[in-house]
Amino acid sequence: METGIIEGLYELDRGLTQTLVTHGFARDTVDRVGESVPDLTLNMLRDHLEGLDFVMDYIGETQRDLTTAYIRELHALVTASQESSDAVDQFGRRIDIPLQHGEYKTQPNNPRLPGGGIHEYAPVEQVSAQMDELVRLFHEMGEDVHPVTRAAWLHHRFVQIHPFQDGNGRVARLLASLVLVKEGYFPLHIRRDDRAAYLDALEQADAGQLEPFINLLSHRLRQDLLSAVSDAAKAAAEQMPAAGADSRTRDVAALIAAQRQRHRAEILEQRRQVNQVAEALLPQMADAVEARLGEAKAEFDALRVPFTWSVDSGGSHDVPDRGYYWQHQIVQTARRLDYWANQQENKYWIRSYLTLDEDRLRLVVSVHHYGLPVSGIMAVSAFAEILHRASADDDDADQHHVNRELVDCIDSEFTFNEADDGDQLHRDLESWLDDALAVTLRILGAAAG
């Protein structure tokens, strides 16, 4: 909550800052400790908290991309209580103008340097185009770049543009926090003692050297982590029986291990939510297979060619002892398609037996988790097996050694995640199933000669 102190918006005693963070930014909190803080300062602190909440909400919305509209919303929140700002008129004079919340600057805001020079930010007429380019480049950077590097780049590039009349530093630090928190780090917290190093690192970044700023962010995050661990260890120690001095390391390790275990469990549980999408899709997939096979039977019947079919579905979620069904075939199919079929999590299937004259084929559509550990993505694959012992019933064909020939009926898997649920997912999946069934019928026709 010292972000405004960095910009010189207000001055707060360090102890009072901690009190406000702990007990809330209320007037009675200030009065109880006998301090004098202007209402505007308290309102600005609340605005920054609103902005941080807005960042957290963004992170929870997995389908929302960073946009210039979002950045303008963020600016409007963190400057809500600020009515005016400095600007520079056409004669180079500093003037006071109303601050437009969430709107790009309308006057230059280039600061004068200690030596008398001017630090040039983006001209007013170029701000919109440069902000569009900023968002585009950020998305192109991709998640293969380390989060701290992405956060440092986004922060620095944003302040180079300085798109708003005021509040740019506050927004920049929140944008960096957005990147960091999304990847499991703490929000960026630049303290008053960091101000000189922070501004110096940004100057070096202006000269093309981003590494010092990356190092500063890494150091700040490391210190926040150590502080949090220390605080948590103290709290845990208060709940534990007295122990020797040599047990503190053990206690901290146990605390961190428990926190890490809970974090992993929460991530896995979140990624397993895709099971709900799969379970909702399964009956619709079975209906789609039945509809396509019904169309095929009508064509065979028209020419009096004997053709029969059956469809059923299920999975390890409702019949656990079927969890081992077709493991070898599913794994073999995934290997051919170059991905890992996770057989340890819930999986679902649609099974169809097709008979053309005396030749019989089994088609299995498998829905299973993609990758190990759990990725939150599920894959749909399919394989066909020509059953050379036509007299085998369904259970025998599944559970006993039958003379089977595994053949390919797809050239790519279909993937989805929790966010893909919707009409478009259903249409795309039905199209994929239609292709798989068409190839399967060709295989059966070739087997029949």
C-alpha positions as CSV (number, residue, x, y, z in Angstrom):
1,M,0.0,0.0,0.0
2,E,3.0,2.3,-0.4
3,T,2.4,2.7,-4.1
4,G,1.2,6.3,-3.7
5,I,4.2,7.1,-1.6
6,I,6.5,6.1,-4.5
7,E,4.8,8.7,-6.7
8,G,4.6,11.4,-4.0
9,L,0.8,11.4,-3.8
10,Y,0.9,11.4,0.0
11,E,3.1,10.7,2.9
12,L,2.3,8.2,5.6
13,D,4.4,7.0,8.6
14,R,5.6,3.4,8.2
15,G,3.8,2.3,11.4
16,L,0.6,3.9,10.4
17,T,0.7,2.3,7.0
18,Q,1.0,-1.1,8.6
19,T,-1.9,-0.3,11.0
20,L,-4.1,0.7,8.0
21,V,-3.2,-2.5,6.1
22,T,-4.0,-4.6,9.1
23,H,-7.2,-2.9,10.3
24,G,-8.6,-1.3,7.2
25,F,-8.6,2.1,5.6
26,A,-11.3,3.6,7.8
27,R,-11.4,7.0,9.5
28,D,-12.0,5.5,12.9
29,T,-8.8,3.4,12.5
30,V,-6.8,6.6,12.0
31,D,-8.6,8.4,14.9
32,R,-7.9,5.5,17.3
33,V,-4.2,5.8,16.8
34,G,-4.2,9.5,17.2
35,E,-2.9,10.3,13.7
36,S,-4.0,12.9,11.1
37,V,-4.6,11.6,7.6
38,P,-6.6,13.6,5.0
39,D,-9.8,11.9,3.7
40,L,-8.3,12.1,0.1
41,T,-5.4,10.0,1.2
42,L,-7.7,7.3,2.7
43,N,-9.8,7.4,-0.4
44,M,-6.7,6.9,-2.6
45,L,-5.7,3.9,-0.5
46,R,-9.1,2.4,-0.9
47,D,-8.9,3.0,-4.7
48,H,-5.7,1.1,-4.9
49,L,-7.3,-1.8,-3.0
50,E,-10.2,-1.7,-5.4
51,G,-7.6,-1.9,-8.3
52,L,-5.9,-4.9,-6.7
53,D,-9.3,-6.7,-6.3
54,F,-10.0,-5.9,-9.9
55,V,-6.7,-7.7,-10.8
56,M,-7.6,-10.7,-8.7
57,D,-11.0,-10.9,-10.4
58,Y,-9.3,-10.8,-13.8
59,I,-7.1,-13.7,-12.9
60,G,-10.2,-15.7,-11.9
61,E,-11.7,-15.1,-15.3
62,T,-9.7,-17.7,-17.4
63,Q,-11.3,-16.6,-20.7
64,R,-10.5,-12.9,-20.3
65,D,-7.5,-11.5,-22.3
66,L,-5.6,-8.4,-21.4
67,T,-7.0,-5.5,-23.5
68,T,-6.7,-1.8,-23.6
69,A,-10.3,-1.6,-22.4
70,Y,-9.3,-3.5,-19.3
71,I,-6.3,-1.2,-18.7
72,R,-8.6,1.8,-18.9
73,E,-11.0,0.3,-16.4
74,L,-8.1,-0.3,-14.1
75,H,-7.0,3.3,-14.4
76,A,-10.5,4.5,-13.6
77,L,-10.6,2.5,-10.4
78,V,-7.2,3.4,-9.0
79,T,-7.6,7.2,-9.7
80,A,-11.3,7.4,-8.8
81,S,-10.7,9.8,-5.9
82,Q,-8.1,12.0,-7.7
83,E,-9.7,15.0,-9.3
84,S,-6.8,16.8,-11.0
85,S,-3.4,16.3,-12.5
86,D,-0.3,18.1,-13.7
87,A,0.1,18.7,-17.4
88,V,2.3,20.8,-19.8
89,D,0.7,23.5,-22.0
90,Q,2.0,24.5,-25.4
91,F,4.3,27.0,-23.8
92,G,6.0,24.4,-21.6
93,R,4.3,25.7,-18.5
94,R,3.1,23.3,-15.8
95,I,-0.7,23.5,-15.4
96,D,-3.4,21.8,-13.3
97,I,-6.1,20.1,-15.3
98,P,-9.0,17.8,-14.4
99,L,-8.1,14.1,-14.5
100,Q,-10.2,12.0,-16.9
101,H,-10.6,8.6,-15.3
102,G,-10.0,5.7,-17.7
103,E,-9.3,8.1,-20.6
104,Y,-6.0,8.6,-22.4
105,K,-4.1,11.8,-21.9
106,T,-5.1,14.9,-23.8
107,Q,-2.0,17.0,-22.8
108,P,1.7,16.2,-22.8
109,N,2.9,14.8,-19.4
110,N,6.7,14.8,-20.0
111,P,8.6,15.4,-16.8
112,R,11.5,17.7,-16.5
113,L,14.8,16.0,-15.5
114,P,17.1,17.2,-12.7
115,G,19.6,18.4,-15.3
116,G,17.0,20.6,-17.1
117,G,16.2,18.2,-19.9
118,I,12.8,16.7,-20.8
119,H,11.9,13.0,-20.6
120,E,9.8,12.3,-23.6
121,Y,6.8,9.9,-23.3
122,A,4.4,9.0,-26.2
123,P,2.9,12.0,-27.9
124,V,-0.9,12.4,-27.2
125,E,-1.8,11.5,-30.8
126,Q,0.2,8.3,-30.7
127,V,-1.0,6.9,-27.4
128,S,-3.9,4.8,-28.7
129,A,-1.8,3.1,-31.4
130,Q,1.1,2.4,-29.0
131,M,-1.2,0.9,-26.4
132,D,-2.7,-1.4,-29.0
133,E,0.8,-2.4,-30.0
134,L,1.7,-3.0,-26.3
135,V,-1.1,-5.4,-25.8
136,R,-0.4,-7.2,-29.1
137,L,3.3,-7.7,-28.2
138,F,2.5,-8.8,-24.7
139,H,0.2,-11.6,-26.1
140,E,2.8,-12.6,-28.7
141,M,5.5,-12.9,-26.0
142,G,3.7,-16.1,-24.8
143,E,3.9,-18.0,-21.5
144,D,7.2,-19.6,-22.4
145,V,8.9,-16.4,-21.2
146,H,9.4,-16.3,-17.5
147,P,6.6,-14.5,-15.6
148,V,9.0,-12.1,-13.9
149,T,10.5,-11.1,-17.3
150,R,7.0,-10.6,-18.7
151,A,5.9,-8.5,-15.7
152,A,9.1,-6.3,-16.0
153,W,8.6,-5.8,-19.7
154,L,4.9,-5.0,-19.4
155,H,5.5,-2.5,-16.6
156,H,8.4,-0.7,-18.3
157,R,6.9,-0.6,-21.7
158,F,3.7,0.8,-20.2
159,V,5.5,3.6,-18.3
160,Q,7.4,4.4,-21.5
161,I,4.1,5.2,-23.2
162,H,2.6,6.9,-20.1
163,P,-0.8,6.8,-21.7
164,F,-2.8,8.5,-18.9
165,Q,-2.5,12.1,-17.6
166,D,-1.6,10.7,-14.1
167,G,-1.6,7.4,-12.3
168,N,0.6,5.6,-14.8
169,G,3.0,4.2,-12.1
170,R,0.1,2.8,-10.0
171,V,-1.4,1.1,-13.1
172,A,2.0,-0.2,-14.2
173,R,2.6,-1.9,-10.9
174,L,-0.9,-3.5,-10.9
175,L,-0.3,-4.7,-14.5
176,A,2.9,-6.3,-13.3
177,S,1.1,-7.8,-10.4
178,L,-1.5,-9.3,-12.7
179,V,1.2,-11.2,-14.6
180,L,2.9,-12.4,-11.3
181,V,-0.2,-13.4,-9.3
182,K,-1.6,-15.4,-12.3
183,E,1.6,-17.5,-12.1
184,G,1.5,-18.0,-8.3
185,Y,3.7,-15.2,-7.2
186,F,3.0,-12.3,-4.8
187,P,1.7,-9.0,-6.2
188,L,4.5,-6.5,-6.9
189,H,5.1,-4.4,-3.8
190,I,7.6,-1.6,-4.2
191,R,8.3,-0.2,-0.8
192,R,9.4,3.4,0.0
193,D,12.9,2.1,0.7
194,D,13.0,0.7,-2.8
195,R,12.1,4.0,-4.5
196,A,15.7,5.0,-5.6
197,A,16.6,1.6,-6.8
198,Y,13.3,1.3,-8.6
199,L,13.6,4.5,-10.5
200,D,17.3,3.8,-11.3
201,A,16.3,0.3,-12.7
202,L,13.6,1.9,-14.9
203,E,16.2,4.5,-16.2
204,Q,18.5,1.6,-17.2
205,A,15.5,-0.1,-18.9
206,D,14.9,3.1,-20.8
207,A,18.5,2.8,-22.1
208,G,17.8,-0.7,-23.3
209,Q,19.0,-2.7,-20.2
210,L,15.9,-4.5,-18.8
211,E,17.9,-7.0,-16.7
212,P,18.4,-4.7,-13.7
213,F,14.7,-4.1,-13.5
214,I,14.0,-7.9,-13.8
215,N,16.5,-8.4,-11.0
216,L,14.8,-5.8,-8.8
217,L,11.5,-7.5,-9.2
218,S,13.0,-10.9,-8.5
219,H,14.6,-9.5,-5.3
220,R,11.4,-7.9,-4.2
221,L,9.4,-11.1,-4.7
222,R,12.0,-13.2,-2.9
223,Q,12.0,-10.8,0.1
224,D,8.2,-10.9,0.2
225,L,8.2,-14.7,0.1
226,L,10.8,-14.9,2.9
227,S,8.7,-12.4,5.0
228,A,5.6,-14.4,4.4
229,V,7.3,-17.7,5.4
230,S,8.7,-16.1,8.5
231,D,5.3,-14.7,9.5
232,A,3.7,-18.0,8.9
233,A,6.3,-19.8,10.9
234,K,5.9,-17.5,13.8
235,A,2.1,-18.1,13.7
236,A,2.6,-21.8,13.5
237,A,5.1,-21.8,16.4
238,E,2.5,-20.0,18.6
239,Q,0.2,-23.0,18.0
240,M,2.9,-25.6,18.8
241,P,4.3,-26.8,22.1
242,A,7.6,-25.2,23.1
243,A,10.5,-26.9,21.3
244,G,14.2,-26.6,21.2
245,A,15.9,-23.9,19.1
246,D,17.0,-26.6,16.6
247,S,13.4,-27.4,15.7
248,R,12.6,-24.1,13.9
249,T,14.0,-25.3,10.6
250,R,11.9,-28.4,10.8
251,D,8.8,-26.4,11.7
252,V,9.2,-24.1,8.8
253,A,9.9,-27.0,6.4
254,A,6.7,-28.7,7.7
255,L,4.7,-25.6,7.2
256,I,6.0,-25.0,3.7
257,A,5.4,-28.6,2.8
258,A,1.8,-28.5,4.0
259,Q,1.2,-25.3,2.1
260,R,2.7,-26.7,-1.1
261,Q,0.7,-29.9,-0.7
262,R,-2.6,-27.9,-0.3
263,H,-1.6,-25.7,-3.3
264,R,-1.0,-28.8,-5.5
265,A,-4.3,-30.3,-4.3
266,E,-6.2,-27.1,-5.2
267,I,-4.6,-27.0,-8.6
268,L,-5.4,-30.6,-9.3
269,E,-9.0,-30.2,-8.2
270,Q,-9.4,-27.2,-10.4
271,R,-7.9,-29.0,-13.4
272,R,-10.2,-32.0,-12.8
273,Q,-13.3,-29.7,-13.3
274,V,-12.9,-30.6,-17.0
275,N,-14.5,-34.0,-16.0
276,Q,-17.8,-32.2,-15.7
277,V,-17.6,-31.1,-19.3
278,A,-16.7,-34.6,-20.4
279,E,-19.6,-36.1,-18.5
280,A,-22.0,-33.6,-20.0
281,L,-20.6,-34.3,-23.5
282,L,-20.8,-38.1,-23.3
283,P,-24.5,-38.6,-23.9
284,Q,-24.5,-36.0,-26.7
285,M,-21.6,-37.8,-28.3
286,A,-23.4,-41.2,-28.0
287,D,-26.5,-39.6,-29.6
288,A,-24.4,-38.2,-32.4
289,V,-22.8,-41.6,-33.1
290,E,-26.2,-43.3,-33.1
291,A,-27.6,-40.7,-35.5
292,R,-24.8,-41.1,-38.0
293,L,-25.0,-44.9,-37.8
294,G,-28.7,-44.7,-38.3
295,E,-28.1,-42.7,-41.5
296,A,-25.6,-45.3,-42.6
297,K,-28.0,-48.2,-42.0
298,A,-30.7,-46.4,-44.1
299,E,-28.2,-46.4,-47.0
300,F,-27.4,-50.1,-46.6
301,D,-31.0,-51.1,-46.2
302,A,-31.9,-49.3,-49.4
303,L,-29.7,-51.7,-51.3
304,R,-30.5,-54.7,-49.0
305,V,-27.0,-55.0,-47.7
306,P,-27.1,-56.5,-44.2
307,F,-25.8,-54.0,-41.7
308,T,-26.3,-53.9,-37.9
309,W,-24.9,-51.7,-35.2
310,S,-25.1,-51.1,-31.5
311,V,-23.9,-48.2,-29.2
312,D,-23.3,-48.0,-25.5
313,S,-21.3,-45.7,-23.3
314,G,-19.8,-45.5,-19.8
315,G,-16.5,-45.0,-18.1
316,S,-14.5,-45.3,-14.9
317,H,-16.6,-42.6,-13.3
318,D,-19.7,-44.8,-13.0
319,V,-18.2,-48.4,-13.3
320,P,-14.8,-48.3,-11.6
321,D,-13.9,-51.9,-12.6
322,R,-14.0,-50.9,-16.2
323,G,-11.1,-48.5,-15.7
324,Y,-8.7,-50.9,-17.3
325,Y,-10.7,-51.3,-20.6
326,W,-8.7,-50.7,-23.7
327,Q,-5.7,-49.3,-22.0
328,H,-3.3,-50.8,-24.5
329,Q,-5.2,-49.6,-27.5
330,I,-5.7,-46.1,-26.1
331,V,-2.0,-45.8,-25.3
332,Q,-1.0,-47.1,-28.7
333,T,-3.3,-44.6,-30.4
334,A,-2.0,-41.7,-28.3
335,R,1.6,-42.6,-29.1
336,R,0.9,-42.6,-32.8
337,L,-0.6,-39.1,-32.4
338,D,2.3,-38.0,-30.3
339,Y,0.7,-37.2,-26.9
340,W,0.4,-38.9,-23.5
341,A,-2.9,-40.5,-22.6
342,N,-3.4,-40.2,-18.9
343,Q,-4.9,-43.5,-17.7
344,Q,-4.8,-42.7,-14.0
345,E,-7.7,-40.2,-14.1
346,N,-11.3,-40.6,-15.0
347,K,-11.9,-41.7,-18.6
348,Y,-15.1,-42.1,-20.6
349,W,-15.9,-44.2,-23.7
350,I,-18.4,-44.9,-26.4
351,R,-18.4,-48.3,-27.8
352,S,-20.0,-49.4,-31.1
353,Y,-20.2,-52.8,-32.8
354,L,-20.7,-52.7,-36.6
355,T,-21.5,-55.8,-38.6
356,L,-21.5,-55.8,-42.4
357,D,-22.6,-59.2,-43.8
358,E,-20.3,-61.6,-41.8
359,D,-17.6,-59.1,-40.9
360,R,-17.6,-57.4,-37.6
361,L,-15.8,-54.3,-36.3
362,R,-15.6,-52.6,-32.9
363,L,-15.2,-48.8,-32.7
364,V,-14.2,-47.2,-29.4
365,V,-14.2,-43.5,-28.9
366,S,-12.2,-42.7,-25.7
367,V,-12.3,-39.5,-23.7
368,H,-9.4,-39.2,-21.3
369,H,-7.0,-36.7,-19.7
370,Y,-4.3,-35.3,-21.8
371,G,-0.8,-35.4,-20.3
372,L,0.7,-36.3,-17.0
373,P,0.4,-34.7,-14.4
374,V,-3.2,-33.5,-14.8
375,S,-3.3,-30.6,-17.3
376,G,-6.9,-29.6,-17.3
377,I,-7.2,-30.7,-20.9
378,M,-9.0,-33.8,-22.2
379,A,-8.5,-35.6,-25.4
380,V,-10.9,-37.6,-27.6
381,S,-9.4,-40.4,-29.6
382,A,-10.8,-43.3,-31.5
383,F,-9.6,-46.7,-32.7
384,A,-11.2,-49.5,-34.6
385,E,-10.6,-53.2,-34.3
386,I,-11.7,-55.8,-36.8
387,L,-13.0,-58.8,-34.9
388,H,-12.2,-62.0,-36.8
389,R,-14.2,-64.2,-34.5
390,A,-17.7,-62.9,-35.4
391,S,-19.4,-65.2,-32.9
392,A,-17.9,-63.5,-29.8
393,D,-20.4,-61.5,-27.8
394,D,-19.7,-58.0,-26.5
395,D,-18.3,-59.0,-23.1
396,D,-16.1,-61.7,-24.5
397,A,-14.7,-59.3,-27.1
398,D,-13.8,-56.8,-24.3
399,Q,-12.4,-59.2,-21.7
400,H,-10.9,-62.2,-23.4
401,H,-8.3,-62.8,-26.0
402,V,-9.9,-62.5,-29.4
403,N,-8.2,-62.4,-32.8
404,R,-8.3,-58.6,-33.3
405,E,-6.7,-56.3,-35.7
406,L,-6.2,-52.7,-34.5
407,V,-6.5,-50.2,-37.3
408,D,-6.3,-46.4,-37.5
409,C,-9.5,-44.4,-38.0
410,I,-8.3,-40.9,-37.1
411,D,-5.3,-38.7,-37.9
412,S,-5.6,-36.3,-35.0
413,E,-7.1,-36.2,-31.5
414,F,-9.8,-33.8,-30.4
415,T,-9.0,-31.7,-27.3
416,F,-11.0,-29.5,-25.0
417,N,-10.8,-27.9,-21.5
418,E,-13.3,-26.6,-19.0
419,A,-13.5,-23.2,-20.8
420,D,-14.5,-24.8,-24.1
421,D,-18.0,-25.9,-23.0
422,G,-20.7,-24.6,-25.3
423,D,-22.4,-24.9,-28.6
424,Q,-19.2,-24.5,-30.7
425,L,-17.6,-27.3,-28.8
426,H,-20.5,-29.6,-29.6
427,R,-20.5,-28.7,-33.3
428,D,-16.7,-29.2,-33.6
429,L,-16.8,-32.5,-31.8
430,E,-19.8,-33.8,-33.9
431,S,-17.8,-33.0,-37.0
432,W,-14.8,-34.8,-35.7
433,L,-17.0,-37.9,-34.8
434,D,-18.5,-37.8,-38.3
435,D,-15.1,-38.0,-39.8
436,A,-14.0,-40.9,-37.5
437,L,-17.2,-42.8,-38.4
438,A,-16.8,-42.3,-42.1
439,V,-13.2,-43.7,-42.0
440,T,-14.5,-46.6,-39.8
441,L,-17.1,-47.6,-42.4
442,R,-14.4,-47.5,-45.1
443,I,-12.3,-49.9,-43.0
444,L,-15.3,-52.2,-42.5
445,G,-16.1,-52.1,-46.2
446,A,-12.5,-53.0,-47.1
447,A,-12.5,-55.9,-44.6
448,A,-15.7,-57.2,-46.2
449,G,-14.0,-57.1,-49.6
